């Protein structure tokens, strides 16, 4: 349908070389967008981008100078920047008494500080065209936290607040800002949890659909929020968790 057509749009997807990020980028590319993948591993990112017919820009989202230079290259190459999927992140799992302040800061700097400046600079480049989409990957952990992930839960909760604040400020400029909150999805980052029998069974028992999600199941929701189909949707968090958050 035309409302899902992204032909002519240019999209940057951070953390896009694998897992959820790649799946969302693949959905955008399938709808006609020119996709630029970002991650820190240059070889893996270039290979992933090639599969989508896109390009790669490798920088750490905590490095504002390197990232801003990359945005300038994207605009110089394509003439515009229309969509940002801010997906880069990291998780540290360990007991509270072993969790250092430096580790806490590192997680928040990646998710929150990195997400903030990148959204600001992308919006700066979208505003002259009067159209833009910014999509943050938040998490079920923003509302249903568990033990041993204090920094991750705090970061994802902060991102949901950032979504609402940026949505309010950028709406008059034609830029919609939303979040997508995955539940338990099988990726390289969650492989250890998925392969732990007790934890795997616990998630399946709490999820009405009775299973973990697949990365590609985030593609359709991301495409919706980045397209004309979501023209009147901003400041929203779309939860994609198989019903986990609404089940007791």
N, C-alpha and C positions, 0 to 999 in steps of 0.2 A: 504494500500500500504506500502511496505517496507520503503519507504522514510519517512513515518510518524511513524514508529515503534520505540518506546522508551524502548523496553525490555532491562533490565540490567542497564538502566540509573537511577541515583539517583537525585531527584529534591527537593529543598527547596523552599517553597512558603510562604513568609511573609504576614501577614494579611490574612491568608488563612482559617480562621475558618468560614467565611460566605461571602456572596455577590460575588463580582467579583473575589476575591482571591480564594474562594472555587471553583467557576465555572472553573477557569483556572486549578486548581489542579485536579479537576475531569477529565478534558480532558486529562491531562498528565497521570493520573492513568489509564484511559481507553485505552491509547496507550501502556501500559506496564511499565511505570515508577514506581519506588518505591518513594512514595511521603512523604515528611516530612513537616507537617504543622506547622507554627509559628503564634502565636498571644499571647496577654497578659493574656487572660482568660483561665486558665489551663483546667477547666472542659469542656468548650465549644470546645476548640481546640482538646482535646483528643477524644471527641464524634465525631467531624467532621472527624478526622483522621481515626477513627475506621470504618466509613462508606466507606472509600476509601481503606481500608486495609493497611493504612499507619501508621506513628508514629507522635508524637507531640514533639516539642521543644518550650517551652514557655519562651520568654524573650522579653524585650522592646528593640526595635532597637536603642534606644538612649543609651543603656548600652553596650558599646563595649566589656567590659570584660566578661559579661555574654553571649553575643552573640558568642564571639570567643570560649568560652568553649563549647558552644552548637555545633559549627561547628566541633570541635575536636571529640565530641561524635558521630556526624553523620558519620564522616570518620572512626572512630574506629568501629562503628556498621556495616557499609555497605562497607567499604573498598575504598570508592570514593565519590566524589560529582561532578556532571556533569552539573546541571542546577540550576540557581537561578532566581526565579521570585520575584523581589523586589516590593512588592505591599503595604506594610504597610504604613499607612498615617493617617492624620486627617485633618479636615476642621473646621475653626472657621468663622462663618458668623456674622458680625456686622458692623455698620457704622464706617467709618474711624476714626472719632473723639472719638469713644468709644473703638477703637482697641488699646490695650496696646503693648508696645515694647516686654514685656515678652511673650505675646501671639504670636506675630510675630515670635520671636525666637523659640518658642516651635514647631510651625508648620514647620519651616525650619530645625530645628534639626531632626525632625522625618523623613521628606521626603529626604532632601539633605544630611545632615551629616550622618544620619543612612544609607541611600542608598549608600553613598560613601564608608564608611568603610566596609560595608557588601560585596559590590562588590569586593573591594580590597582583602579581606580575602578569599572570595569564589574563586576568580581568582587564588589566591596563591595555592589553593588546586586543581584547575582544570589544571593548567599549566603543571604539570609533566605528565599528560595523553595526552596532546596535543589536547584536545577537551573540549569545554565548551560552554554554552549558558547562557547569562545574559540578562534578560528582565525586564525593568523598566515599571511600570504603570505610564504613564504621564497623560495628560488630554487635552481635547478640550480647557480648560481654559488657556493653555500655549500660545494660539494664538488668542482666542476669549474670552477675559476676560469679567467679568461683575462686577458690583458694589458689595461692601461689602465682597469680598474675596481676599484682597490684598496679604496676606501671601500665600494662596493656589496657586494663579496665579503665584506669584514669584517663589515658590518652584517647581511647575511643569515646568516652563520655564527653571529653572536651571537644572532640571533633563534631559531635552532634550539636553542641552549643554554637560552634563556629559556623555550621551549616545555617542555622537560623539567623545568626547575626549578619552573615554575608548575604543571605537571601533578601533580608530587609533592605540592605544598602544598595544592592546591585540590581534589584528588580526594575527600577526606573530606567536603567541603562539597557534593558533587554536581556539581561544575563540571569538565567535560572540556576539556583544552587540547591542541590539535594544530596542526600546520603543514601547509600544502600548498605543494609546491615545483614551480612551473611550469618547463618547459624554454623553448625559444624559441617564443614566441607572437606572432602578428602583431597589434600594437596601434599606436596613435599614437606611443608611446614607442619602439617598435622599428622604426618605418617606415623610418628611415634605414638601419639594418642590413639589413632585408629587401630594400631596393631597391639594395643594393650587391651586384652579381652574384657576385663571388668569395666574399663572406661567406655569402650566401644558399645558394650551391652547397655550401659547406663544411658548413653545418648540415645540409642535406638529405643529404649524403653520410655524415654521422656518425649519422643518425637512421634506425633500421631501418624506420620507417614512410615514410621518404623525403620528408617534408614538415615545414613549420612547423605549430604548433598554432593553433587558433582560440580566441578568448576563451570562447565558449560551451562549449568542451570542459572548462572548469574548473567549470562550473555543477553538473554531476552530482556530482563529487567533493566539492565544498563542501557540497552538500545532504546527502550521506551523513554527513560529519563533524559537521554541525550538527543532526542528527536523532537519533531514538531508535535508528535502525539502527546507530549508532556508540556505543551505550550503554556498551560495554566497551572503547572505544578512547580512550586518553589518552596523551600524551607521544609521539605518533607523527608522523612526517613522511611524507605521502603524495606521492610524486613523480609528476608528470603531464608526461611529456616525450617520448612516442612511442618510448621505449626508449633515448634518447640516452646516459643515464648508465651503462647497462650494456653499451655497445657499444665495441669497440676498432677 
